[in-house]
């Protein structure tokens, strides 16, 4: 798989959390039971496009070995060079935010051509949900009458935004997030290959493995740790609301709202004696979270979680919302809540 992990010795092997899906696809290929259209979906950071590309490698490989593309045959070399005549990747063009009907018409013409090497013709549509209505309608016509050797793989972060008729004509492959031991083991292997990476186990983590790795590679600070510190400092009276908001004035406010919702959800869970479901916390952070939760009133904390959810939805709906003001407002409500707190 291209970019599948800390080393690229095995160009086609899936990520550890994709193994079950990979074996199922490889079994369908070996048994000549492949469908003509698949929808690979799941949250950002799970390697959906990488899975689709790796499977295309395997399907087109002339000398596969143990459910893996060989990496050395004519087909594999053409794919590595980005010039295989039977493989096409469709994505939004550089100056556009959507996939247009012209691009779908091109892939229809692509499928109309005879295969060069007698195998399949494969198209991967990356972020399929950003197709225009006209593009989606044109694609639907292809799905209704697919050419015999066509294999179409749609990759989507938000499959709910695809039209129902396209969804109904694709076999769904949903990638799930791995458990934390699997994720951490993979991140450890990445750090062995690149010792400059920060130690993932030393900070609060959330999200899918590739998204976490991207943050580590970008040397972005531990966001969730910082938010937990901010909330605790406001509660203790060591930080005022305006200063707290200024700290993150340049941050991606949607990302910040996501992280804040996870931290507050974890506080709710800790207040009720439950382990956080969506966060990894090192031992020291577990104690910090619990200590803060112990100072909070369960009902008011749930009310604040609702406010965070509303703010997050507002930020997602409109790009015109002033994120800094939304954050400042949330910090104000947090401050007012914790300074009039009585535990229950």
SVG drawing of the C-alpha trace seen along z (x, -y; Angstrom):
<svg xmlns="http://www.w3.org/2000/svg" viewBox="-32 -39 47 58">
<polyline fill="none" stroke="black" stroke-width="0.4" points="0.0,0.0 1.4,-3.4 2.3,-5.2 0.9,-2.4 3.1,-2.8 6.5,-3.5 8.3,-1.6 7.3,-0.9 9.0,2.5 5.7,4.1 4.0,1.8 0.6,3.4 0.0,4.6 -2.9,2.8 -2.8,0.9 -3.2,3.1 -6.7,1.9 -7.7,2.8 -6.7,6.4 -10.2,7.9 -11.5,5.7 -8.4,6.5 -8.8,10.2 -12.4,10.0 -11.6,8.0 -8.7,10.3 -10.9,13.4 -13.5,11.9 -10.8,11.2 -9.4,14.7 -12.9,16.3 -13.9,14.1 -16.7,12.6 -15.8,8.9 -18.7,6.4 -18.5,3.5 -18.7,0.7 -17.6,0.3 -17.9,-2.6 -15.0,-2.9 -16.1,-5.1 -15.2,-6.1 -13.8,-9.1 -10.8,-11.1 -7.5,-9.5 -8.3,-5.8 -6.5,-5.4 -9.5,-4.9 -7.9,-6.1 -4.7,-4.1 -6.9,-1.0 -8.5,-1.6 -5.2,-2.3 -3.6,0.8 -6.5,3.0 -6.2,1.5 -2.5,2.5 -3.5,6.1 -6.2,6.3 -3.9,5.1 -0.8,6.9 0.4,9.6 2.3,11.7 0.5,11.3 1.9,13.2 -0.1,14.1 -2.8,11.5 -0.2,8.8 0.9,7.0 4.4,8.0 5.7,4.5 8.0,5.6 5.9,6.6 5.1,4.4 1.7,3.3 3.2,2.5 6.0,0.4 3.4,-1.5 1.3,-2.2 4.4,-3.3 5.1,-5.7 1.6,-7.0 1.1,-5.9 -1.0,-2.7 -3.4,-2.9 -6.1,-0.9 -6.2,-2.9 -7.6,-6.4 -8.0,-8.5 -10.6,-11.2 -10.5,-14.0 -11.3,-17.7 -9.1,-19.7 -6.7,-22.1 -8.7,-25.2 -12.1,-23.7 -13.9,-22.5 -16.0,-19.9 -15.8,-17.1 -17.6,-18.2 -19.6,-16.5 -16.7,-16.8 -14.5,-14.6 -17.3,-12.0 -17.7,-12.0 -14.0,-11.4 -14.2,-8.3 -17.2,-7.0 -15.1,-7.4 -12.2,-5.7 -14.4,-2.7 -15.6,-2.5 -12.0,-1.7 -10.7,1.9 -8.4,2.9 -4.7,2.7 -3.6,5.8 -6.8,7.9 -7.5,7.3 -9.9,4.7 -10.2,1.0 -10.3,-0.7 -11.4,-4.2 -11.0,-5.6 -13.1,-8.6 -11.6,-10.4 -14.0,-12.3 -17.0,-11.3 -19.4,-13.3 -18.1,-16.5 -19.5,-15.6 -21.8,-18.1 -25.5,-17.1 -24.9,-16.8 -21.7,-14.7 -23.6,-12.4 -26.4,-11.9 -23.9,-11.0 -22.2,-8.5 -25.5,-6.9 -26.1,-6.1 -22.8,-4.3 -23.6,-2.4 -26.9,-1.3 -25.2,0.3 -21.5,0.9 -19.1,2.3 -18.1,5.9 -14.5,5.3 -15.2,2.0 -14.3,1.6 -15.3,-1.7 -14.2,-2.5 -15.7,-5.6 -13.9,-7.0 -16.0,-9.1 -15.6,-10.8 -19.3,-11.6 -21.3,-9.0 -24.6,-10.5 -24.0,-13.3 -24.1,-11.0 -27.5,-10.5 -29.3,-7.4 -29.4,-5.9 -25.6,-5.9 -25.4,-4.4 -27.8,-1.6 -25.7,-0.6 -22.4,-0.3 -21.2,2.4 -20.3,0.6 -16.9,1.0 -16.9,-0.9 -13.6,-1.3 -13.8,-1.6 -11.3,-3.2 -8.9,-0.7 -8.7,-0.2 -6.1,-2.2 -3.5,0.7 -3.5,1.2 -3.3,-2.5 -0.5,-3.1 1.5,-0.1 1.4,-1.5 2.3,-5.0 5.2,-3.5 6.5,-1.8 6.2,-5.2 8.4,-6.8 10.9,-4.0 11.3,-4.8 11.3,-8.6 12.8,-9.2 12.1,-13.0 8.3,-12.3 6.9,-13.2 5.9,-10.3 2.2,-9.8 1.8,-7.9 2.8,-11.0 -0.2,-13.0 -4.0,-12.9 -5.0,-11.5 -8.2,-11.5 -9.2,-10.6 -8.0,-8.1 -4.3,-7.0 -3.3,-8.9 -4.8,-12.1 -2.9,-11.7 0.3,-11.0 -0.2,-14.2 -0.4,-16.3 2.7,-14.7 4.6,-15.2 3.4,-18.8 4.8,-19.3 1.4,-20.7 1.1,-20.9 -1.0,-18.4 -4.4,-20.1 -6.5,-18.1 -3.9,-18.4 -3.9,-22.2 -7.6,-22.4 -7.8,-20.3 -5.2,-22.6 -7.1,-25.7 -10.4,-24.5 -8.7,-23.6 -6.8,-26.9 -10.1,-28.8 -11.7,-26.7 -8.8,-27.4 -8.9,-31.2 -5.4,-31.1 -6.5,-32.1 -9.2,-34.7 -11.5,-34.1 -10.0,-36.6 -6.5,-35.3 -7.8,-31.7 -9.5,-32.8 -6.4,-34.6 -4.3,-31.5 -6.1,-29.8 -7.0,-32.8 -5.1,-31.5 -6.3,-27.9 -8.7,-26.1 -11.9,-26.8 -13.7,-23.7 -10.9,-21.5 -10.8,-23.2 -14.6,-22.8 -14.3,-19.1 -11.5,-18.7 -13.4,-20.7 -16.5,-18.5 -14.4,-15.4 -12.7,-16.8 -16.0,-17.8 -17.6,-14.5 -14.7,-12.8 -15.3,-15.0 -19.0,-13.9 -17.9,-10.2 -15.3,-10.7 -17.8,-12.4 -20.0,-9.3 -17.2,-6.9 -16.7,-5.8 -13.6,-5.6 -13.5,-8.0 -14.7,-6.2 -13.1,-8.4 -9.8,-9.6 -6.5,-7.9 -5.2,-9.4 -1.7,-8.7 -1.9,-7.9 -1.1,-11.5 -3.9,-12.9 -6.4,-10.4 -5.8,-11.8 -5.9,-15.4 -9.2,-14.7 -10.7,-13.0 -9.6,-15.7 -11.3,-18.3 -14.4,-16.2 -14.7,-15.8 -15.1,-19.6 -18.0,-19.8 -21.8,-19.4 -23.1,-16.7 -26.2,-18.5 -24.3,-21.8 -21.6,-19.9 -24.1,-18.2 -25.6,-21.6 -22.2,-23.0 -21.6,-20.0 -24.9,-20.9 -23.6,-24.4 -20.3,-23.1 -22.3,-20.9 -24.4,-23.8 -21.3,-26.0 -19.6,-23.1 -22.7,-22.8 -22.8,-26.5 -19.1,-26.5 -19.7,-23.5 -22.8,-25.1 -21.3,-28.5 -17.9,-29.7 -19.0,-33.3 -19.2,-32.7 -16.4,-34.4 -14.7,-31.5 -12.9,-33.6 -16.1,-35.0 -17.7,-31.5 -14.7,-30.3 -14.7,-33.3 -18.4,-32.8 -17.8,-29.2 -15.0,-30.1 -17.2,-32.7 -19.9,-30.1 -17.4,-27.6 -16.0,-30.3 -19.5,-31.2 -20.3,-27.5 -17.2,-26.5 -17.2,-29.6 -20.7,-29.0 -20.2,-25.2 -21.5,-22.9 -20.7,-19.3 -23.4,-16.6"/>
</svg>
